[in-house]
Amino acid sequence: MAKQHVAILQALGVSKKDIDAIEALEDLKDWTPDATVEEVRNKIKKVLENDPDFLNSIPEDKIPEPVRKKYETTQYSRFQNELLDAAKKQLGFEDTDLEKLTAEDRKSIKKTMVKIAELNLSKKNNTEGLKKLQDDYQAALQELEKKDTDWQTKLETEVKTVSEKTNEKLMKFLAQTHLTSLEKVKLNVPASYIVDPILNKIRGKYSVLMEGDDLVLRQKENPALKVVDKKGHDITFMEALRAQVLEDKVGVEDQGQQQQQRTRTTVDTSQGSTQQEVAVPDYIKNNIDRVAQQEAATTVEK
């Protein structure tokens, strides 16, 4: 075995006896490194368990839940024992006095402190002080519950406000996208200029809702009902958008390249004709010129 390998095994804690035994192996058929590896692991584990730097570097989220709860329980018990010990030393309590603390009282340090205070006032026959303590405690609980309710309401309101703002931005974005893709409609102005007034006018007629990732129309008076025409056809948001654009004249129907109207015109080309000149569309002129050129190329002079 190479010297460096021997040095590594020694550094890992493998005994010289085991290293010599490994070096002496000639037949590796039935040999496995399991025993040596397990020995190395146990020694490394022992070193790490006693290494303060390693223990302090363990992230809290890596500590198993049962272990964390065990330490939390131990720490809570220590705090509670210190509190009860202080009650004995500072307030003169006996063990029989502290036996009045119920299991429910002991579930919380706060409840334990309040109970000890009540017991102390009761022990000194300070009924007025005891009543005030109980009233203050009850008032504090009510105030805490009120604040919790107020914060919960405020949180729900904020979440709703943010959700509505986000939903409105998304609806506006979708409406603007649909404006730019209206079939056979050419906008007179950019879609961003008209999306707000157009969307508001449609909302004046229908309820506009988000359904999945698109906009749908529902009846203004009852958003649970769809918008249908007299034939039972569902009117889509795109159809309402197209109609509103044309109604407001911020867009025009674009039929593409309109087919030019064809009319039969008789043209007198005889010499000396005084017939008024007739305007002929360019595509007809081009065809006439093309045919004339073909005829010229195929004409045979006699």
C-alpha positions in Angstrom: 0.0 0.0 0.0 1.3 3.5 -0.8 2.7 5.5 2.1 0.2 8.3 1.5 -2.7 5.8 1.8 -1.3 4.5 5.0 -1.0 8.1 6.3 -4.7 8.9 5.4 -5.9 5.7 7.2 -3.9 6.6 10.3 -5.3 10.2 10.2 -8.8 8.7 10.1 -8.1 6.7 13.2 -7.5 3.2 11.7 -5.2 1.3 14.0 -1.8 0.1 12.8 -3.0 -3.5 13.3 -5.9 -3.1 11.0 -3.7 -1.3 8.4 -1.2 -4.1 8.5 -4.0 -6.7 8.1 -5.3 -4.9 5.0 -1.8 -4.7 3.5 -1.3 -8.4 4.1 -4.5 -9.3 2.1 -3.7 -11.3 -1.1 -7.1 -12.6 -2.0 -9.8 -9.8 -2.0 -12.6 -12.1 -3.1 -14.3 -12.4 0.3 -13.0 -9.1 1.8 -15.2 -6.0 2.2 -14.2 -2.6 3.7 -17.4 -2.4 5.7 -15.8 -3.0 9.1 -13.0 -0.4 8.5 -15.5 2.2 7.2 -17.8 1.7 10.2 -14.9 2.1 12.5 -13.8 5.4 10.8 -17.4 6.7 10.9 -17.8 6.0 14.6 -14.5 7.9 15.4 -15.5 10.9 13.2 -18.9 10.9 14.9 -17.3 11.0 18.3 -15.0 13.8 17.3 -17.9 15.9 15.9 -20.1 15.3 18.9 -17.4 16.9 21.0 -16.5 19.7 18.6 -18.1 23.0 19.8 -17.5 24.8 16.4 -19.3 22.0 14.6 -22.2 21.8 17.0 -22.7 25.6 16.9 -22.7 25.5 13.1 -25.7 23.2 12.8 -28.6 25.1 11.2 -31.8 25.1 13.3 -33.8 23.7 10.4 -31.5 20.7 10.4 -32.3 19.8 13.9 -35.0 17.0 14.0 -38.4 18.1 15.3 -38.4 15.6 18.3 -35.0 16.8 19.4 -36.0 20.5 19.1 -39.2 19.9 21.1 -37.2 18.0 23.7 -34.9 21.0 24.3 -37.9 23.4 24.3 -39.7 21.3 26.9 -36.6 21.1 29.0 -36.0 24.9 28.8 -39.7 25.6 29.6 -39.5 23.3 32.6 -36.4 25.1 33.8 -38.0 28.5 33.5 -41.1 27.3 35.3 -39.1 25.7 38.1 -37.1 29.0 38.6 -40.4 30.9 38.8 -41.9 28.5 41.4 -38.6 28.6 43.4 -38.7 32.4 43.4 -42.3 32.2 44.6 -41.2 30.1 47.6 -38.2 32.3 48.4 -39.6 35.8 47.7 -43.3 35.3 48.6 -43.0 32.7 51.3 -45.0 30.1 49.4 -45.1 26.5 50.6 -45.3 23.4 48.4 -49.0 23.1 49.5 -49.6 26.6 48.1 -48.2 25.7 44.7 -50.2 22.5 44.5 -53.1 24.8 43.8 -51.6 25.5 40.4 -53.6 23.3 37.9 -52.2 21.5 34.9 -53.9 24.2 32.8 -52.1 27.0 34.8 -48.8 25.3 34.2 -49.2 25.2 30.4 -48.1 28.8 30.1 -45.5 30.9 32.0 -47.9 33.9 31.8 -50.8 31.9 33.4 -48.4 30.6 36.0 -47.4 34.1 37.0 -51.0 35.4 37.1 -52.0 32.4 39.3 -49.1 33.0 41.7 -50.1 36.6 41.9 -53.7 35.7 42.7 -52.6 33.2 45.3 -50.3 35.8 46.9 -53.1 38.4 47.2 -55.5 35.8 48.4 -53.0 34.6 51.0 -52.7 38.1 52.3 -56.5 38.6 52.3 -56.2 41.4 49.8 -59.5 40.8 48.2 -59.6 44.3 46.6 -56.2 43.8 45.1 -57.1 40.3 43.9 -60.3 41.6 42.2 -58.3 44.4 40.5 -55.8 41.9 39.3 -58.5 39.6 37.9 -60.2 42.6 36.2 -57.0 43.9 34.8 -56.2 40.4 33.5 -59.6 40.0 31.9 -59.4 43.5 30.3 -55.9 42.6 29.0 -57.2 39.4 27.4 -60.2 41.3 25.9 -57.9 43.9 24.5 -55.6 41.3 23.1 -58.5 39.5 21.4 -59.8 42.8 20.0 -56.3 43.6 18.6 -56.1 40.1 17.1 -59.6 40.6 15.5 -58.6 44.1 14.2 -55.4 42.9 12.7 -57.1 39.9 11.1 -59.7 42.2 9.6 -57.0 44.7 8.4 -55.0 41.8 6.9 -58.1 40.5 5.1 -58.8 44.0 3.8 -55.3 44.5 2.6 -55.2 41.1 0.9 -58.5 41.9 -0.8 -57.3 45.3 -2.0 -54.1 43.9 -3.4 -56.0 41.1 -5.1 -58.5 43.5 -6.7 -55.7 45.8 -7.9 -53.8 42.9 -9.4 -57.0 41.5 -11.0 -57.9 44.9 -12.5 -54.4 45.3 -14.0 -54.7 41.8 -15.5 -58.2 42.5 -16.9 -56.9 45.7 -18.5 -53.9 43.9 -20.0 -56.2 41.2 -21.5 -58.6 43.8 -22.9 -55.8 45.7 -24.5 -54.4 42.5 -26.0 -57.8 41.7 -27.4 -58.1 45.2 -28.9 -54.9 44.6 -30.9 -56.2 41.3 -32.2 -59.8 42.2 -33.2 -60.7 40.3 -36.4 -61.3 42.6 -39.5 -61.1 45.8 -37.4 -58.4 48.4 -37.9 -58.0 50.8 -34.9 -57.7 54.5 -35.5 -55.5 55.0 -32.4 -53.2 52.8 -30.4 -55.0 50.3 -28.1 -53.5 51.7 -25.0 -55.2 55.0 -25.6 -58.7 53.6 -25.7 -58.6 50.5 -23.5 -59.9 52.3 -20.3 -62.9 54.0 -21.8 -63.9 51.0 -24.0 -63.6 48.6 -21.0 -65.7 51.0 -18.8 -68.4 51.2 -21.4 -68.6 47.5 -21.7 -68.8 47.3 -17.9 -71.7 49.7 -18.1 -73.6 47.1 -20.1 -72.3 43.8 -18.6 -70.4 42.3 -15.8 -66.8 41.6 -17.0 -65.3 38.7 -15.0 -62.1 36.7 -15.1 -62.7 33.0 -15.9 -59.5 31.0 -16.1 -57.1 33.2 -18.0 -59.6 35.1 -20.1 -62.4 37.6 -19.9 -66.1 36.6 -20.0 -69.4 38.5 -20.0 -72.1 38.0 -17.4 -75.4 39.8 -17.0 -75.1 43.2 -15.2 -78.0 42.5 -12.8 -77.0 38.9 -12.0 -73.3 38.0 -12.7 -74.3 34.3 -12.3 -76.1 34.4 -15.6 -74.5 34.3 -19.0 -75.1 36.9 -21.7 -77.0 35.4 -24.7 -78.7 36.7 -27.8 -82.2 35.9 -29.0 -80.8 32.8 -30.8 -79.2 31.4 -27.6 -75.7 32.3 -28.7 -73.3 33.2 -25.9 -72.0 36.7 -26.5 -68.3 36.7 -26.0 -66.1 39.5 -24.6 -64.4 39.7 -28.0 -67.7 40.3 -29.7 -68.8 43.0 -27.3 -65.3 44.6 -27.6 -65.6 44.7 -31.4 -69.1 46.1 -31.3 -68.0 48.9 -28.8 -65.0 49.8 -30.9 -67.1 50.2 -34.0 -69.9 52.0 -32.1 -67.4 54.6 -30.7 -65.8 54.9 -34.2 -62.3 54.4 -32.8 -61.9 51.6 -35.3 -63.2 50.7 -38.8 -64.0 47.4 -40.4 -61.0 46.2 -42.4 -62.0 43.8 -45.2 -58.5 43.7 -46.5 -57.9 44.5 -50.1 -61.4 45.1 -51.4 -62.2 43.6 -54.7 -62.7 46.5 -57.1 -66.1 46.7 -58.7 -66.1 45.5 -62.3 -68.3 47.1 -64.8 -68.6 46.5 -68.5 -67.5 49.6 -70.5 -67.5 50.0 -74.2 -64.7 52.0 -75.6 -64.6 53.3 -79.1 -61.1 53.2 -80.3 -61.8 54.0 -84.0 -59.9 56.8 -85.6 -61.5 60.2 -85.2 -63.7 59.0 -82.3 -64.7 61.8 -80.0 -65.9 59.5 -77.2 -64.8 60.7 -73.8 -61.8 58.9 -72.3 -62.7 56.3 -69.7 -60.6 55.7 -66.7 -59.5 52.1 -66.5 -58.2 50.5 -63.2 -54.4 49.8 -63.1 -54.8 46.0 -62.9 -56.9 46.1 -66.1 -54.4 48.3 -67.9 -51.6 45.9 -66.9 -53.5 43.0 -68.3 -54.2 44.8 -71.5 -50.5 45.7 -72.0 -49.5 42.1 -71.2 -51.9 40.6 -73.7 -50.8 43.2 -76.4 -47.2 42.2 -75.9 -48.0 38.5 -76.2 -49.9 39.1 -79.4 -47.1 41.2 -80.9 -44.6 38.5 -80.1 -46.7 35.8 -81.9 -47.8 37.9 -85.0 -46.3 36.8 -88.3 -46.0 39.4 -91.0 -47.3 38.5 -94.5 
